[in-house]
Amino acid sequence: MARRPLPRILSNGGAQLARSRELARTAAAGATDVLQPLITIARGLRRLAATASRKWAETPKDRRGALLFLLASVVLVVALVPYGPLLAVVTVMTAAAWQGRDRTPPASQGPDDSQVQRLKSLYEALVPYFSVAEDPDPLYVHGGEWEKAFPAYEFDETGRFCQLVIRYPAYFTDGEAESRARIEHLLSAKAGRGREYHFAWDEEANHLSLTALAPLPTDIAAQRFVTAPGETVLGFTDPTQVQRTLPLTHGEEERDVPPVVWRTGVRSTEPHLLVLGQPGTGTSTLLRSVALQALLRGDLVIVDGGGTGEYACLTGRDGVLAVECGLTGALTSLEWATHETERRLVAVNQARQEGRPPPEDARRPLWILVDRPSAFAHLAAADGRRDPQSLLHVPLRHGRAANVTVVVADQLDALDLLGDAVRQHTRARVVLGPATADQVAAVLGAPAPTTPVDQVPPGRGYARLGAGPVHRIQVPATPDPYDDATSDAHRQAVLDLLPPRTTPADGEQAPVPAEAEPEAVPAAVKSVTAGTEMGTEKEEGTVATDAEPTALAPDDTAPVRTEAVPAKAVAAESS
Ligand SMILES: Nc1ncnc2c1ncn2[C@@H]1O[C@H](COP(=O)(O)OP(=O)(O)OP(=O)(O)O)[C@@H](O)[C@H]1O
């Protein structure tokens, strides 16, 4: 059947419509220009009429008759005088044109005195950095013209810079990190401390743009984020860096905020995460936030070297296989995690060879969250036992294919105590709290794009996924709900996200701090991992593992005692 061509309006209608719209817009603009005097006079007449009616309303009633008489007399005289009506019309039109003129005050041109002073002093401060004696036509010279050096600037209501573009001579070594750092340091001091600045170096055009950044929101509470399977929200960042936004509820209002989303799973290029920060900067909070999101679709093993019971709220919850605070429990759980990773790998490979999809029990995400493993390293060395970190080798190396994700958090000064496996395989990185430029660069592998400030709220830092850009980040407030210092709203937000309990109520006690007794395993954990110290003697909820501990990881040399593993964990292993 022959095809009939589409009517032209449908085939290239879009272009035609756009052209017609453009034509109409040009015609309207032309007409406005031509009719401008009439528009002004009409506006003036309206204003005169409004003034007249206001005056009439303000005139007392007993004087209105006299006023009317006066007006009528004036009209009569004007009508009788030669050319009177014509002169009257011209007078009224002139008055209307004067009244109808555009009265919006012209935008202030240029900076005021104090702003000029700021620009001048900044220019003078830059002279030693951007000039050399041999330059025949220097852009920067003492007493020179700042207008040429600063083509664009903007001030906020407090009179400080919020945006500034700086031209610099082509010979400035803008490709060297130290040269840049010197300029950025000077600019952030001169533009006002206490704020964060973003610097964009345009090496081609020899331009540097400084932008003062608004603080990131610190009031975002834990909540169910709208994410796809395999996505975890690490925190929130600047709108300039991320295209996507997440709808968030904040009290009763809703708003869209750009997130830093970390993708895990078999296709992830950054399957494991390392979080570092000074004490009290929110590393445990970030792990708790990750845990609550992971529990939506996966299982969790938590190993807490800090031993302050910050994960007690997760003990015995659906999907939480173990929460370990003692060295023995940590070794047991991580040993199991190693076996489980190996088991999943074998199952996945077998299914592939047989042309089947991987079995469900090898696909359900397993998360291993390890907080402060460096604390265990000391304990293990003192006790002559194996460092639990060494048991992370297999999950870190092979976890991606087995849907096993490892998250490690520790203090910044413990970076050297982290094993090679942790450092090599954690390609998603977060640094929280105050950190020097060198520390940030050492952890993230790239410098921070903004000047670090001394005072930052907990949960503030930088994140980098693989070789991607460095993002400023604020972790959502996900406090320990058992902490008295927590606000009710934030506590309730976390409690609402916790899965239901699956263990008896006697497992609900908060863990005992490990500092008090190095091997102290909290009651909650003991109920799951009891039997650890008792060899093969089994108690309710525990099963002794029959695996050879020394065969766990290729690089393991220290022998490990055969220990019990959580009943639920073994169930998962054998299912
Ligand atoms: N993103 C955040 N928003 C609001 N408050 C936070 C955030 N992160 C942490 N906090 C608060 O800061 C305090 C310390 O947090 P957290 O315990 O997570 O820090 P940490 O780095 O694990 O420190 P430590 O190792 O000493 O326990 C807590 O009171 C916590 O509620």
The ligand as a MOL file (V3000), in Angstrom:
LIG
                    3D

  0  0  0     0  0            999 V3000
M  V30 BEGIN CTAB
M  V30 COUNTS 31 33 0 0 0
M  V30 BEGIN ATOM
M  V30 1 N 24.9500 13.5230 59.9580 0
M  V30 2 C 24.7540 13.9100 61.2020 0
M  V30 3 N 23.7860 14.7760 61.4830 0
M  V30 4 C 23.5750 15.1690 62.7590 0
M  V30 5 N 24.2970 14.7360 63.8240 0
M  V30 6 C 25.2720 13.8620 63.6010 0
M  V30 7 C 25.5640 13.3940 62.2810 0
M  V30 8 N 26.5900 12.5440 62.3540 0
M  V30 9 C 26.9310 12.4740 63.6510 0
M  V30 10 N 26.1440 13.2490 64.4010 0
M  V30 11 C 26.2290 13.4040 65.8560 0
M  V30 12 O 27.5830 13.5530 66.2290 0
M  V30 13 C 27.8970 12.7450 67.3410 0
M  V30 14 C 29.0250 11.7660 66.9950 0
M  V30 15 O 28.5680 10.8980 65.9640 0
M  V30 16 P 29.1910 9.4340 65.7490 0
M  V30 17 O 29.1240 8.6480 67.0080 0
M  V30 18 O 28.5310 8.8730 64.5530 0
M  V30 19 O 30.6760 9.8280 65.4310 0
M  V30 20 P 31.9300 8.8550 65.2820 0
M  V30 21 O 32.7680 9.4610 64.2280 0
M  V30 22 O 31.5000 7.4580 65.1000 0
M  V30 23 O 32.6310 9.0440 66.6540 0
M  V30 24 P 33.1550 7.9260 67.6440 0
M  V30 25 O 34.0690 7.0840 66.8520 0
M  V30 26 O 33.8110 8.7370 68.6910 0
M  V30 27 O 31.9160 7.2270 68.0930 0
M  V30 28 C 26.6080 12.0470 67.7340 0
M  V30 29 O 25.9950 12.7840 68.7730 0
M  V30 30 C 25.7590 12.1030 66.4960 0
M  V30 31 O 24.3770 12.1350 66.7990 0
M  V30 END ATOM
M  V30 BEGIN BOND
M  V30 1 1 1 2
M  V30 2 1 2 3
M  V30 3 2 2 7
M  V30 4 2 3 4
M  V30 5 1 4 5
M  V30 6 2 5 6
M  V30 7 1 6 7
M  V30 8 1 6 10
M  V30 9 1 7 8
M  V30 10 2 8 9
M  V30 11 1 9 10
M  V30 12 1 10 11
M  V30 13 1 11 12
M  V30 14 1 11 30
M  V30 15 1 12 13
M  V30 16 1 13 14
M  V30 17 1 13 28
M  V30 18 1 14 15
M  V30 19 1 15 16
M  V30 20 2 16 17
M  V30 21 1 16 18
M  V30 22 1 16 19
M  V30 23 1 19 20
M  V30 24 2 20 21
M  V30 25 1 20 22
M  V30 26 1 20 23
M  V30 27 1 23 24
M  V30 28 2 24 25
M  V30 29 1 24 26
M  V30 30 1 24 27
M  V30 31 1 28 29
M  V30 32 1 28 30
M  V30 33 1 30 31
M  V30 END BOND
M  V30 END CTAB
M  END
